Amino acid sequence: MSKIKASVIGLGIMGQQHAEALSHNPEVEVVGVADIRAQIAEDLGARIGAKPYADYGDMLRANSPDLVVVTTPDPIHLEPVLAAVEAGATTIL
């Protein structure tokens, strides 16, 4: 069985917790983490073995994830969710 490819957009406290939890699930591969604060994405990516991105659109195009977790601030959920749908993600949280 192939692993679920997951990505996380928005790496505040909740986003980092989601990414860390997903990285410990043997059925999931975290293929990308994205935050406009590039250093945050780089640090988390290095910790969990995921590719970091400063632009979630680049991440979605590069990885075609099955699962996308959007943990941006509430007023800016719409654009990342629509981008995830457009990228073909089957599950968006």
Secondary structure, 3 states (H helix, E strand, C coil): CCCEEEEEECCCHHHHHHHHHHHCCCCEEEEEEECCCHHHHHHHHHHHCCEEECCHHHHHHHHCCCEEEECCCHHHCHHHHHHHHHCCCCEEC
